[in-house]
Amino acid sequence: MRVAVVGSGPSGCYTAQSLVQQDPDVLVDVLDRLPCPYGLVRYGVAPDHEKIKSLQNNLRTVLEHERVRFLGGIEIGPGGVPAARLRELYHAVVYCVGAATDRHLGIPGEDLPGSWSATEFVSWYSAHPDSTADGFVVGARSAVVIGVGNVAVDVTRMLARGVTELSSTDMPHPALTALAASRVADVHMVGRRGPSQARFTTKELRELGSLPDTEVMVDAAELALDPAYLDPSPLPAPKRRNVEVLRGWAAAEARPTSRRISLRFFLRPVELLADGGRVAAVRFERTVPDGRGGVRGTGEFEQIEAQLVLRSVGYRGMPVEGLPFDAESGTVPNVDGRVVHGASAVPGEYVAGWIKRGPTGVIGTNRPDAKETVTSLLEDAPTLVHKDLREDPLDALRAAGAEPVEWAGWCAIERAEAELGASLGRGVVKLPDWQSLMNAAHGSASQGA
């Protein structure tokens, strides 16, 4: 049985792994739009989180399996290989395409110069080849990060990090140079609800307190608006630990530092204000708990100066060609991973990861999620294998004009990034654009490497 897995991030790799572990005869092609594997592990995990990034080694083992083939640089859908054609070439197709866009605030001024999504900022410092934005920190003295999840903590930390700590990472050199010249001294991370409802993990939160020459400030009176802050004992352990960390910072004495991180709660953004055609401040409304797990506005307002605003309020899935789509949840309707067209599931089309369940959980959540989908696929296998596949899908893809980056091409990219880093006196440094990635991949691959 031949299976195509679309997407080489954690959900795609775990799907491929589960397939080859459970069926000794299955052959898996892992297709990705990018020439590089690993998805958000490569392009979403902050460069200073080397332990999490080392998960690439586990995913690498999957993609090097003798019955798994990595085919990068292949677009599925408009402008690429039609989804219907992919379905013809394989017995089954599993879509593991994640949640590609960010949510918007829907407030006046959101599109002002200087206002960005956290996704755009992460793509820039992670060298995502689609990233065309730069100049984030130019002219900025104060930044506001809207959101209190792990991505918000990541971008806050990267804004406050010193170049000394970042130079040893694989951050692209232009981003490193820009952050080295940054004059951002104040970073405000703001949530519309209270500390007991924040979505960051305690480990991520604590890292903010370990940054050199940086003070973390929390207002005890603001925290006390949250009833669960006053008595955290009923909270789940992770949220209780968050409250304890925040309580410690609120009680700490101020000290002179070069940078300050302010954690703010119960403030809802209502407008981004301009000066000279660029964002200059964010106007917030004070909120209070509504007694039902949400918040309500109080009619009291506050402005926070900011020449840089990063919104980090969640991700959304995008429609996939040929598949049904639930616009409200941003997912493909499915039952245990089987795609549901109309009223019934269709054997042969499956989903795993965020496009299946929504942007929830941590990287490890994708493992049982993928296993559930693979279980459904293998239950359908007796029906699926009746399809007669006469040719290797790779030959058909090439005949249709695709130029896949195979594993040797990805290895060539890795070598080029190591050489770039060495030339800059650093470790591995990512190639930051499509042209340099494809030159590295096909240049070496064409020489038989």
Secondary structure, DSSP 4 states (H G I P E B T S, - for coil): -EEEEE--SHHHHHHHHHHHHH-TT-EEEEE-SSSS-STHHHHTS-TT-HHHHTHHHHHHHHHTSTTEEEEBS--BSTTSB-HHHHHHHSSEEEE-----EEPP---TTTTSTTEEEHHHHHHHHTT-TT-----SSTT-SEEEEE--SHHHHHHHHHHH--HHHHTTS---HHHHHHHHT----EEEEE-SS-GGG----HHHHHHHTTSTTEEEEE-HHHHTTSHHHH--TTS-HHHHHHHHHHHHHHHSPP---SEEEEEE-SEEEEEEEEETTEEEEEEEEEEEE-SSSSEEEEEEEEEEE-SEEEE---EE----TTS--BTTTTB--EETTEEEETTEEEEEEEE-THHHH-S-S-GGGHHHHHHHHHHHHHHHHHHHTTS---S-HHHHHHHTT---B-HHHHHHHHHHHHHHHHHTTSS-----SHHHHHHHHHHHHTTT-
